[in-house]
Amino acid sequence: MLKRALFLSAFAALKDPVSRAYYDRKRAEGKRHNQALIALARRRTDMLFAMLRDMTLYEGKVPKAA
């Protein structure tokens, strides 16, 4: 259930420019759609852990143009 929740969260996050850039980068590396989404879910989980550990808030950043 948790994996599905994180997967759906990553799918919904594709509207965020930073998350979309990460997803597109993983796709360019040759990963399939589901693999790229799972990588994005892992990255988001790592970010949540760091926010809890450091007691900080999320600050979205605009990705650099390629």
N, CA, C, O and CB atoms as a CASP TS submission, in Angstrom:
PFRMAT TS
TARGET T0000
AUTHOR 0000-0000-0000
METHOD Language model
MODEL 1
PARENT N/A
ATOM      1  N   MET     1       0.811  -1.193   0.000  1.00  0.00           N
ATOM      2  CA  MET     1       0.000   0.000   0.000  1.00  0.00           C
ATOM      3  C   MET     1       0.863   1.270   0.000  1.00  0.00           C
ATOM      4  O   MET     1       0.549   2.237  -0.693  1.00  0.00           O
ATOM      5  CB  MET     1      -0.927  -0.009   1.199  1.00  0.00           C
ATOM      6  N   LEU     2       1.938   1.259   0.772  1.00  0.00           N
ATOM      7  CA  LEU     2       2.790   2.438   0.824  1.00  0.00           C
ATOM      8  C   LEU     2       3.471   2.673  -0.523  1.00  0.00           C
ATOM      9  O   LEU     2       3.579   3.809  -0.985  1.00  0.00           O
ATOM     10  CB  LEU     2       3.839   2.290   1.932  1.00  0.00           C
ATOM     11  N   LYS     3       3.932   1.578  -1.149  1.00  0.00           N
ATOM     12  CA  LYS     3       4.578   1.716  -2.456  1.00  0.00           C
ATOM     13  C   LYS     3       3.615   2.327  -3.462  1.00  0.00           C
ATOM     14  O   LYS     3       4.008   3.179  -4.259  1.00  0.00           O
ATOM     15  CB  LYS     3       5.080   0.351  -2.962  1.00  0.00           C
ATOM     16  N   ARG     4       2.365   1.904  -3.432  1.00  0.00           N
ATOM     17  CA  ARG     4       1.359   2.445  -4.349  1.00  0.00           C
ATOM     18  C   ARG     4       1.116   3.928  -4.073  1.00  0.00           C
ATOM     19  O   ARG     4       0.988   4.721  -5.006  1.00  0.00           O
ATOM     20  CB  ARG     4       0.038   1.659  -4.226  1.00  0.00           C
ATOM     21  N   ALA     5       1.053   4.301  -2.804  1.00  0.00           N
ATOM     22  CA  ALA     5       0.845   5.707  -2.445  1.00  0.00           C
ATOM     23  C   ALA     5       2.000   6.567  -2.939  1.00  0.00           C
ATOM     24  O   ALA     5       1.781   7.660  -3.461  1.00  0.00           O
ATOM     25  CB  ALA     5       0.686   5.858  -0.924  1.00  0.00           C
ATOM     26  N   LEU     6       3.224   6.083  -2.778  1.00  0.00           N
ATOM     27  CA  LEU     6       4.389   6.835  -3.244  1.00  0.00           C
ATOM     28  C   LEU     6       4.426   6.901  -4.769  1.00  0.00           C
ATOM     29  O   LEU     6       4.801   7.925  -5.341  1.00  0.00           O
ATOM     30  CB  LEU     6       5.680   6.200  -2.713  1.00  0.00           C
ATOM     31  N   PHE     7       4.036   5.806  -5.426  1.00  0.00           N
ATOM     32  CA  PHE     7       3.980   5.763  -6.881  1.00  0.00           C
ATOM     33  C   PHE     7       2.972   6.778  -7.406  1.00  0.00           C
ATOM     34  O   PHE     7       3.269   7.526  -8.337  1.00  0.00           O
ATOM     35  CB  PHE     7       3.619   4.351  -7.365  1.00  0.00           C
ATOM     36  N   LEU     8       1.771   6.806  -6.807  1.00  0.00           N
ATOM     37  CA  LEU     8       0.738   7.756  -7.232  1.00  0.00           C
ATOM     38  C   LEU     8       1.157   9.190  -6.929  1.00  0.00           C
ATOM     39  O   LEU     8       0.847  10.103  -7.695  1.00  0.00           O
ATOM     40  CB  LEU     8      -0.597   7.441  -6.542  1.00  0.00           C
ATOM     41  N   SER     9       1.852   9.389  -5.827  1.00  0.00           N
ATOM     42  CA  SER     9       2.353  10.718  -5.495  1.00  0.00           C
ATOM     43  C   SER     9       3.357  11.190  -6.540  1.00  0.00           C
ATOM     44  O   SER     9       3.328  12.349  -6.954  1.00  0.00           O
ATOM     45  CB  SER     9       2.996  10.718  -4.100  1.00  0.00           C
ATOM     46  N   ALA    10       4.240  10.299  -6.966  1.00  0.00           N
ATOM     47  CA  ALA    10       5.226  10.642  -7.991  1.00  0.00           C
ATOM     48  C   ALA    10       4.529  10.953  -9.312  1.00  0.00           C
ATOM     49  O   ALA    10       4.915  11.882 -10.020  1.00  0.00           O
ATOM     50  CB  ALA    10       6.241   9.492  -8.177  1.00  0.00           C
ATOM     51  N   PHE    11       3.501  10.172  -9.639  1.00  0.00           N
ATOM     52  CA  PHE    11       2.758  10.399 -10.879  1.00  0.00           C
ATOM     53  C   PHE    11       2.099  11.781 -10.857  1.00  0.00           C
ATOM     54  O   PHE    11       2.127  12.504 -11.853  1.00  0.00           O
ATOM     55  CB  PHE    11       1.691   9.295 -11.084  1.00  0.00           C
ATOM     56  N   ALA    12       1.512  12.139  -9.723  1.00  0.00           N
ATOM     57  CA  ALA    12       0.867  13.446  -9.596  1.00  0.00           C
ATOM     58  C   ALA    12       1.904  14.569  -9.620  1.00  0.00           C
ATOM     59  O   ALA    12       1.595  15.683 -10.042  1.00  0.00           O
ATOM     60  CB  ALA    12       0.041  13.514  -8.298  1.00  0.00           C
ATOM     61  N   ALA    13       3.125  14.290  -9.175  1.00  0.00           N
ATOM     62  CA  ALA    13       4.172  15.306  -9.109  1.00  0.00           C
ATOM     63  C   ALA    13       4.757  15.648 -10.473  1.00  0.00           C
ATOM     64  O   ALA    13       5.562  16.573 -10.577  1.00  0.00           O
ATOM     65  CB  ALA    13       5.271  14.845  -8.195  1.00  0.00           C
ATOM     66  N   LEU    14       4.376  14.931 -11.508  1.00  0.00           N
ATOM     67  CA  LEU    14       4.909  15.213 -12.839  1.00  0.00           C
ATOM     68  C   LEU    14       4.508  16.595 -13.339  1.00  0.00           C
ATOM     69  O   LEU    14       5.085  17.090 -14.307  1.00  0.00           O
ATOM     70  CB  LEU    14       4.439  14.160 -13.820  1.00  0.00           C
ATOM     71  N   LYS    15       3.534  17.220 -12.698  1.00  0.00           N
ATOM     72  CA  LYS    15       3.135  18.583 -13.074  1.00  0.00           C
ATOM     73  C   LYS    15       4.112  19.620 -12.524  1.00  0.00           C
ATOM     74  O   LYS    15       4.160  20.750 -13.008  1.00  0.00           O
ATOM     75  CB  LYS    15       1.716  18.883 -12.568  1.00  0.00           C
ATOM     76  N   ASP    16       4.890  19.233 -11.515  1.00  0.00           N
ATOM     77  CA  ASP    16       5.892  20.118 -10.931  1.00  0.00           C
ATOM     78  C   ASP    16       7.110  20.142 -11.854  1.00  0.00           C
ATOM     79  O   ASP    16       7.610  19.081 -12.226  1.00  0.00           O
ATOM     80  CB  ASP    16       6.288  19.655  -9.487  1.00  0.00           C
ATOM     81  N   PRO    17       7.602  21.331 -12.234  1.00  0.00           N
ATOM     82  CA  PRO    17       8.732  21.411 -13.174  1.00  0.00           C
ATOM     83  C   PRO    17       9.990  20.682 -12.711  1.00  0.00           C
ATOM     84  O   PRO    17      10.685  20.077 -13.528  1.00  0.00           O
ATOM     85  CB  PRO    17       9.072  22.846 -13.418  1.00  0.00           C
ATOM     86  N   VAL    18      10.291  20.729 -11.426  1.00  0.00           N
ATOM     87  CA  VAL    18      11.488  20.063 -10.907  1.00  0.00           C
ATOM     88  C   VAL    18      11.337  18.554 -11.015  1.00  0.00           C
ATOM     89  O   VAL    18      12.258  17.861 -11.447  1.00  0.00           O
ATOM     90  CB  VAL    18      11.751  20.472  -9.442  1.00  0.00           C
ATOM     91  N   SER    19      10.185  18.050 -10.625  1.00  0.00           N
ATOM     92  CA  SER    19       9.939  16.610 -10.704  1.00  0.00           C
ATOM     93  C   SER    19       9.898  16.145 -12.154  1.00  0.00           C
ATOM     94  O   SER    19      10.403  15.069 -12.476  1.00  0.00           O
ATOM     95  CB  SER    19       8.626  16.250  -9.997  1.00  0.00           C
ATOM     96  N   ARG    20       9.302  16.946 -13.028  1.00  0.00           N
ATOM     97  CA  ARG    20       9.232  16.593 -14.446  1.00  0.00           C
ATOM     98  C   ARG    20      10.627  16.534 -15.053  1.00  0.00           C
ATOM     99  O   ARG    20      10.922  15.650 -15.857  1.00  0.00           O
ATOM    100  CB  ARG    20       8.361  17.601 -15.211  1.00  0.00           C
ATOM    101  N   ALA    21      11.485  17.476 -14.670  1.00  0.00           N
ATOM    102  CA  ALA    21      12.856  17.480 -15.194  1.00  0.00           C
ATOM    103  C   ALA    21      13.601  16.221 -14.753  1.00  0.00           C
ATOM    104  O   ALA    21      14.338  15.629 -15.541  1.00  0.00           O
ATOM    105  CB  ALA    21      13.616  18.743 -14.721  1.00  0.00           C
ATOM    106  N   TYR    22      13.413  15.811 -13.501  1.00  0.00           N
ATOM    107  CA  TYR    22      14.052  14.592 -13.000  1.00  0.00           C
ATOM    108  C   TYR    22      13.524  13.371 -13.753  1.00  0.00           C
ATOM    109  O   TYR    22      14.298  12.511 -14.172  1.00  0.00           O
ATOM    110  CB  TYR    22      13.810  14.434 -11.477  1.00  0.00           C
ATOM    111  N   TYR    23      12.207  13.301 -13.921  1.00  0.00           N
ATOM    112  CA  TYR    23      11.580  12.193 -14.653  1.00  0.00           C
ATOM    113  C   TYR    23      12.113  12.136 -16.088  1.00  0.00           C
ATOM    114  O   TYR    23      12.488  11.067 -16.570  1.00  0.00           O
ATOM    115  CB  TYR    23      10.032  12.346 -14.658  1.00  0.00           C
ATOM    116  N   ASP    24      12.145  13.273 -16.760  1.00  0.00           N
ATOM    117  CA  ASP    24      12.635  13.319 -18.140  1.00  0.00           C
ATOM    118  C   ASP    24      14.099  12.897 -18.227  1.00  0.00           C
ATOM    119  O   ASP    24      14.500  12.238 -19.187  1.00  0.00           O
ATOM    120  CB  ASP    24      12.462  14.724 -18.717  1.00  0.00           C
ATOM    121  N   ARG    25      14.897  13.274 -17.231  1.00  0.00           N
ATOM    122  CA  ARG    25      16.302  12.889 -17.202  1.00  0.00           C
ATOM    123  C   ARG    25      16.441  11.366 -17.074  1.00  0.00           C
ATOM    124  O   ARG    25      17.287  10.753 -17.727  1.00  0.00           O
ATOM    125  CB  ARG    25      17.028  13.596 -16.040  1.00  0.00           C
ATOM    126  N   LYS    26      15.609  10.773 -16.234  1.00  0.00           N
ATOM    127  CA  LYS    26      15.640   9.320 -16.073  1.00  0.00           C
ATOM    128  C   LYS    26      15.190   8.621 -17.352  1.00  0.00           C
ATOM    129  O   LYS    26      15.743   7.584 -17.718  1.00  0.00           O
ATOM    130  CB  LYS    26      14.753   8.892 -14.896  1.00  0.00           C
ATOM    131  N   ARG    27      14.194   9.177 -18.032  1.00  0.00           N
ATOM    132  CA  ARG    27      13.739   8.605 -19.296  1.00  0.00           C
ATOM    133  C   ARG    27      14.851   8.692 -20.342  1.00  0.00           C
ATOM    134  O   ARG    27      15.042   7.760 -21.123  1.00  0.00           O
ATOM    135  CB  ARG    27      12.466   9.330 -19.797  1.00  0.00           C
ATOM    136  N   ALA    28      15.577   9.796 -20.359  1.00  0.00           N
ATOM    137  CA  ALA    28      16.677   9.974 -21.296  1.00  0.00           C
ATOM    138  C   ALA    28      17.813   8.986 -21.013  1.00  0.00           C
ATOM    139  O   ALA    28      18.576   8.640 -21.915  1.00  0.00           O
ATOM    140  CB  ALA    28      17.199  11.411 -21.231  1.00  0.00           C
ATOM    141  N   GLU    29      17.922   8.539 -19.777  1.00  0.00           N
ATOM    142  CA  GLU    29      18.929   7.547 -19.408  1.00  0.00           C
ATOM    143  C   GLU    29      18.532   6.146 -19.874  1.00  0.00           C
ATOM    144  O   GLU    29      19.318   5.206 -19.757  1.00  0.00           O
ATOM    145  CB  GLU    29      19.145   7.552 -17.894  1.00  0.00           C
ATOM    146  N   GLY    30      17.316   6.008 -20.399  1.00  0.00           N
ATOM    147  CA  GLY    30      16.873   4.719 -20.912  1.00  0.00           C
ATOM    148  C   GLY    30      15.918   3.965 -20.004  1.00  0.00           C
ATOM    149  O   GLY    30      15.557   2.825 -20.297  1.00  0.00           O
ATOM    150  N   LYS    31      15.504   4.585 -18.905  1.00  0.00           N
ATOM    151  CA  LYS    31      14.566   3.912 -18.007  1.00  0.00           C
ATOM    152  C   LYS    31      13.160   3.959 -18.601  1.00  0.00           C
ATOM    153  O   LYS    31      12.775   4.918 -19.270  1.00  0.00           O
ATOM    154  CB  LYS    31      14.586   4.564 -16.598  1.00  0.00           C
ATOM    155  N   ARG    32      12.409   2.893 -18.333  1.00  0.00           N
ATOM    156  CA  ARG    32      11.014   2.858 -18.764  1.00  0.00           C
ATOM    157  C   ARG    32      10.178   3.751 -17.851  1.00  0.00           C
ATOM    158  O   ARG    32      10.651   4.204 -16.809  1.00  0.00           O
ATOM    159  CB  ARG    32      10.468   1.404 -18.760  1.00  0.00           C
ATOM    160  N   HIS    33       8.939   3.997 -18.248  1.00  0.00           N
ATOM    161  CA  HIS    33       8.043   4.905 -17.517  1.00  0.00           C
ATOM    162  C   HIS    33       7.955   4.525 -16.041  1.00  0.00           C
ATOM    163  O   HIS    33       8.175   5.362 -15.166  1.00  0.00           O
ATOM    164  CB  HIS    33       6.637   4.893 -18.145  1.00  0.00           C
ATOM    165  N   ASN    34       7.634   3.261 -15.768  1.00  0.00           N
ATOM    166  CA  ASN    34       7.469   2.841 -14.374  1.00  0.00           C
ATOM    167  C   ASN    34       8.765   2.937 -13.592  1.00  0.00           C
ATOM    168  O   ASN    34       8.751   3.303 -12.416  1.00  0.00           O
ATOM    169  CB  ASN    34       6.944   1.422 -14.313  1.00  0.00           C
ATOM    170  N   GLN    35       9.882   2.616 -14.222  1.00  0.00           N
ATOM    171  CA  GLN    35      11.173   2.728 -13.545  1.00  0.00           C
ATOM    172  C   GLN    35      11.485   4.178 -13.200  1.00  0.00           C
ATOM    173  O   GLN    35      11.986   4.468 -12.114  1.00  0.00           O
ATOM    174  CB  GLN    35      12.288   2.143 -14.419  1.00  0.00           C
ATOM    175  N   ALA    36      11.189   5.085 -14.120  1.00  0.00           N
ATOM    176  CA  ALA    36      11.438   6.511 -13.879  1.00  0.00           C
ATOM    177  C   ALA    36      10.527   7.032 -12.768  1.00  0.00           C
ATOM    178  O   ALA    36      10.951   7.849 -11.950  1.00  0.00           O
ATOM    179  CB  ALA    36      11.222   7.329 -15.175  1.00  0.00           C
ATOM    180  N   LEU    37       9.276   6.563 -12.736  1.00  0.00           N
ATOM    181  CA  LEU    37       8.361   6.985 -11.668  1.00  0.00           C
ATOM    182  C   LEU    37       8.822   6.469 -10.316  1.00  0.00           C
ATOM    183  O   LEU    37       8.747   7.190  -9.322  1.00  0.00           O
ATOM    184  CB  LEU    37       6.938   6.496 -11.955  1.00  0.00           C
ATOM    185  N   ILE    38       9.290   5.249 -10.264  1.00  0.00           N
ATOM    186  CA  ILE    38       9.775   4.696  -8.996  1.00  0.00           C
ATOM    187  C   ILE    38      11.012   5.455  -8.534  1.00  0.00           C
ATOM    188  O   ILE    38      11.175   5.706  -7.340  1.00  0.00           O
ATOM    189  CB  ILE    38      10.091   3.188  -9.139  1.00  0.00           C
ATOM    190  N   ALA    39      11.885   5.822  -9.470  1.00  0.00           N
ATOM    191  CA  ALA    39      13.059   6.630  -9.110  1.00  0.00           C
ATOM    192  C   ALA    39      12.621   7.985  -8.556  1.00  0.00           C
ATOM    193  O   ALA    39      13.195   8.479  -7.586  1.00  0.00           O
ATOM    194  CB  ALA    39      13.984   6.827 -10.337  1.00  0.00           C
ATOM    195  N   LEU    40      11.602   8.582  -9.176  1.00  0.00           N
ATOM    196  CA  LEU    40      11.077   9.862  -8.689  1.00  0.00           C
ATOM    197  C   LEU    40      10.455   9.697  -7.304  1.00  0.00           C
ATOM    198  O   LEU    40      10.633  10.553  -6.438  1.00  0.00           O
ATOM    199  CB  LEU    40      10.036  10.431  -9.675  1.00  0.00           C
ATOM    200  N   ALA    41       9.729   8.603  -7.093  1.00  0.00           N
ATOM    201  CA  ALA    41       9.133   8.342  -5.779  1.00  0.00           C
ATOM    202  C   ALA    41      10.227   8.214  -4.723  1.00  0.00           C
ATOM    203  O   ALA    41      10.080   8.726  -3.613  1.00  0.00           O
ATOM    204  CB  ALA    41       8.266   7.058  -5.814  1.00  0.00           C
ATOM    205  N   ARG    42      11.314   7.540  -5.062  1.00  0.00           N
ATOM    206  CA  ARG    42      12.429   7.383  -4.124  1.00  0.00           C
ATOM    207  C   ARG    42      13.055   8.736  -3.799  1.00  0.00           C
ATOM    208  O   ARG    42      13.378   9.023  -2.646  1.00  0.00           O
ATOM    209  CB  ARG    42      13.493   6.431  -4.705  1.00  0.00           C
ATOM    210  N   ARG    43      13.222   9.562  -4.831  1.00  0.00           N
ATOM    211  CA  ARG    43      13.801  10.884  -4.614  1.00  0.00           C
ATOM    212  C   ARG    43      12.909  11.721  -3.705  1.00  0.00           C
ATOM    213  O   ARG    43      13.401  12.423  -2.822  1.00  0.00           O
ATOM    214  CB  ARG    43      14.019  11.602  -5.952  1.00  0.00           C
ATOM    215  N   ARG    44      11.607  11.646  -3.919  1.00  0.00           N
ATOM    216  CA  ARG    44      10.662  12.392  -3.075  1.00  0.00           C
ATOM    217  C   ARG    44      10.691  11.867  -1.647  1.00  0.00           C
ATOM    218  O   ARG    44      10.588  12.651  -0.704  1.00  0.00           O
ATOM    219  CB  ARG    44       9.230  12.300  -3.643  1.00  0.00           C
ATOM    220  N   THR    45      10.830  10.565  -1.469  1.00  0.00           N
ATOM    221  CA  THR    45      10.917   9.974  -0.133  1.00  0.00           C
ATOM    222  C   THR    45      12.184  10.447   0.573  1.00  0.00           C
ATOM    223  O   THR    45      12.155  10.789   1.755  1.00  0.00           O
ATOM    224  CB  THR    45      10.893   8.431  -0.217  1.00  0.00           C
ATOM    225  N   ASP    46      13.290  10.464  -0.160  1.00  0.00           N
ATOM    226  CA  ASP    46      14.548  10.963   0.416  1.00  0.00           C
ATOM    227  C   ASP    46      14.418  12.424   0.833  1.00  0.00           C
ATOM    228  O   ASP    46      14.944  12.837   1.866  1.00  0.00           O
ATOM    229  CB  ASP    46      15.702  10.805  -0.590  1.00  0.00           C
ATOM    230  N   MET    47      13.704  13.205   0.007  1.00  0.00           N
ATOM    231  CA  MET    47      13.509  14.617   0.319  1.00  0.00           C
ATOM    232  C   MET    47      12.655  14.782   1.583  1.00  0.00           C
ATOM    233  O   MET    47      12.952  15.625   2.431  1.00  0.00           O
ATOM    234  CB  MET    47      12.850  15.342  -0.871  1.00  0.00           C
ATOM    235  N   LEU    48      11.601  13.979   1.704  1.00  0.00           N
ATOM    236  CA  LEU    48      10.754  14.036   2.898  1.00  0.00           C
ATOM    237  C   LEU    48      11.548  13.660   4.147  1.00  0.00           C
ATOM    238  O   LEU    48      11.413  14.297   5.191  1.00  0.00           O
ATOM    239  CB  LEU    48       9.542  13.103   2.741  1.00  0.00           C
ATOM    240  N   PHE    49      12.375  12.621   4.031  1.00  0.00           N
ATOM    241  CA  PHE    49      13.192  12.220   5.166  1.00  0.00           C
ATOM    242  C   PHE    49      14.132  13.347   5.590  1.00  0.00           C
ATOM    243  O   PHE    49      14.270  13.625   6.781  1.00  0.00           O
ATOM    244  CB  PHE    49      13.992  10.965   4.825  1.00  0.00           C
ATOM    245  N   ALA    50      14.778  13.995   4.620  1.00  0.00           N
ATOM    246  CA  ALA    50      15.701  15.088   4.933  1.00  0.00           C
ATOM    247  C   ALA    50      14.960  16.256   5.583  1.00  0.00           C
ATOM    248  O   ALA    50      15.486  16.892   6.496  1.00  0.00           O
ATOM    249  CB  ALA    50      16.424  15.561   3.660  1.00  0.00           C
ATOM    250  N   MET    51      13.746  16.540   5.118  1.00  0.00           N
ATOM    251  CA  MET    51      12.961  17.625   5.713  1.00  0.00           C
ATOM    252  C   MET    51      12.619  17.313   7.165  1.00  0.00           C
ATOM    253  O   MET    51      12.698  18.192   8.023  1.00  0.00           O
ATOM    254  CB  MET    51      11.672  17.865   4.908  1.00  0.00           C
ATOM    255  N   LEU    52      12.241  16.067   7.446  1.00  0.00           N
ATOM    256  CA  LEU    52      11.925  15.674   8.819  1.00  0.00           C
ATOM    257  C   LEU    52      13.175  15.681   9.694  1.00  0.00           C
ATOM    258  O   LEU    52      13.139  16.139  10.836  1.00  0.00           O
ATOM    259  CB  LEU    52      11.275  14.287   8.841  1.00  0.00           C
ATOM    260  N   ARG    53      14.279  15.170   9.152  1.00  0.00           N
ATOM    261  CA  ARG    53      15.536  15.109   9.901  1.00  0.00           C
ATOM    262  C   ARG    53      16.044  16.498  10.265  1.00  0.00           C
ATOM    263  O   ARG    53      16.484  16.738  11.390  1.00  0.00           O
ATOM    264  CB  ARG    53      16.595  14.367   9.095  1.00  0.00           C
ATOM    265  N   ASP    54      15.977  17.423   9.283  1.00  0.00           N
ATOM    266  CA  ASP    54      16.510  18.764   9.478  1.00  0.00           C
ATOM    267  C   ASP    54      15.469  19.763   9.973  1.00  0.00           C
ATOM    268  O   ASP    54      15.787  20.919  10.250  1.00  0.00           O
ATOM    269  CB  ASP    54      17.103  19.257   8.196  1.00  0.00           C
ATOM    270  N   MET    55      14.222  19.305  10.080  1.00  0.00           N
ATOM    271  CA  MET    55      13.103  20.151  10.488  1.00  0.00           C
ATOM    272  C   MET    55      13.033  21.414   9.636  1.00  0.00           C
ATOM    273  O   MET    55      13.024  22.529  10.158  1.00  0.00           O
ATOM    274  CB  MET    55      13.225  20.521  11.969  1.00  0.00           C
ATOM    275  N   THR    56      12.984  21.225   8.313  1.00  0.00           N
ATOM    276  CA  THR    56      12.906  22.330   7.373  1.00  0.00           C
ATOM    277  C   THR    56      11.649  22.195   6.528  1.00  0.00           C
ATOM    278  O   THR    56      11.006  21.145   6.507  1.00  0.00           O
ATOM    279  CB  THR    56      14.160  22.381   6.481  1.00  0.00           C
ATOM    280  N   LEU    57      11.314  23.260   5.840  1.00  0.00           N
ATOM    281  CA  LEU    57      10.183  23.261   4.924  1.00  0.00           C
ATOM    282  C   LEU    57      10.677  23.064   3.501  1.00  0.00           C
ATOM    283  O   LEU    57      11.842  23.327   3.200  1.00  0.00           O
ATOM    284  CB  LEU    57       9.379  24.568   5.044  1.00  0.00           C
ATOM    285  N   TYR    58       9.795  22.604   2.631  1.00  0.00           N
ATOM    286  CA  TYR    58      10.137  22.410   1.220  1.00  0.00           C
ATOM    287  C   TYR    58      10.234  23.757   0.536  1.00  0.00           C
ATOM    288  O   TYR    58       9.356  24.607   0.688  1.00  0.00           O
ATOM    289  CB  TYR    58       9.094  21.515   0.509  1.00  0.00           C
ATOM    290  N   GLU    59      11.299  23.949  -0.214  1.00  0.00           N
ATOM    291  CA  GLU    59      11.465  25.160  -1.013  1.00  0.00           C
ATOM    292  C   GLU    59      11.662  24.721  -2.452  1.00  0.00           C
ATOM    293  O   GLU    59      12.745  24.268  -2.822  1.00  0.00           O
ATOM    294  CB  GLU    59      12.673  26.037  -0.508  1.00  0.00           C
ATOM    295  N   GLY    60      10.630  24.850  -3.261  1.00  0.00           N
ATOM    296  CA  GLY    60      10.725  24.449  -4.661  1.00  0.00           C
ATOM    297  C   GLY    60      11.675  25.349  -5.430  1.00  0.00           C
ATOM    298  O   GLY    60      11.754  26.552  -5.184  1.00  0.00           O
ATOM    299  N   LYS    61      12.384  24.751  -6.355  1.00  0.00           N
ATOM    300  CA  LYS    61      13.322  25.507  -7.188  1.00  0.00           C
ATOM    301  C   LYS    61      12.979  25.266  -8.639  1.00  0.00           C
ATOM    302  O   LYS    61      12.469  24.204  -8.998  1.00  0.00           O
ATOM    303  CB  LYS    61      14.797  25.109  -6.896  1.00  0.00           C
ATOM    304  N   VAL    62      13.257  26.243  -9.468  1.00  0.00           N
ATOM    305  CA  VAL    62      13.011  26.131 -10.895  1.00  0.00           C
ATOM    306  C   VAL    62      14.227  25.451 -11.538  1.00  0.00           C
ATOM    307  O   VAL    62      15.359  25.881 -11.316  1.00  0.00           O
ATOM    308  CB  VAL    62      12.736  27.539 -11.535  1.00  0.00           C
ATOM    309  N   PRO    63      14.003  24.380 -12.342  1.00  0.00           N
ATOM    310  CA  PRO    63      15.160  23.708 -12.951  1.00  0.00           C
ATOM    311  C   PRO    63      15.847  24.576 -13.980  1.00  0.00           C
ATOM    312  O   PRO    63      15.234  25.446 -14.598  1.00  0.00           O
ATOM    313  CB  PRO    63      14.736  22.407 -13.596  1.00  0.00           C
ATOM    314  N   LYS    64      17.144  24.322 -14.153  1.00  0.00           N
ATOM    315  CA  LYS    64      17.908  25.062 -15.160  1.00  0.00           C
ATOM    316  C   LYS    64      17.535  24.568 -16.551  1.00  0.00           C
ATOM    317  O   LYS    64      17.298  23.377 -16.752  1.00  0.00           O
ATOM    318  CB  LYS    64      19.433  24.910 -14.920  1.00  0.00           C
ATOM    319  N   ALA    65      17.485  25.481 -17.502  1.00  0.00           N
ATOM    320  CA  ALA    65      17.178  25.097 -18.888  1.00  0.00           C
ATOM    321  C   ALA    65      18.348  24.321 -19.462  1.00  0.00           C
ATOM    322  O   ALA    65      19.510  24.661 -19.241  1.00  0.00           O
ATOM    323  CB  ALA    65      16.869  26.346 -19.764  1.00  0.00           C
ATOM    324  N   ALA    66      18.022  23.275 -20.202  1.00  0.00           N
ATOM    325  CA  ALA    66      19.085  22.429 -20.777  1.00  0.00           C
ATOM    326  C   ALA    66      19.636  23.007 -22.035  1.00  0.00           C
ATOM    327  O   ALA    66      20.533  22.423 -22.643  1.00  0.00           O
ATOM    328  CB  ALA    66      18.577  21.039 -21.054  1.00  0.00           C
TER
END
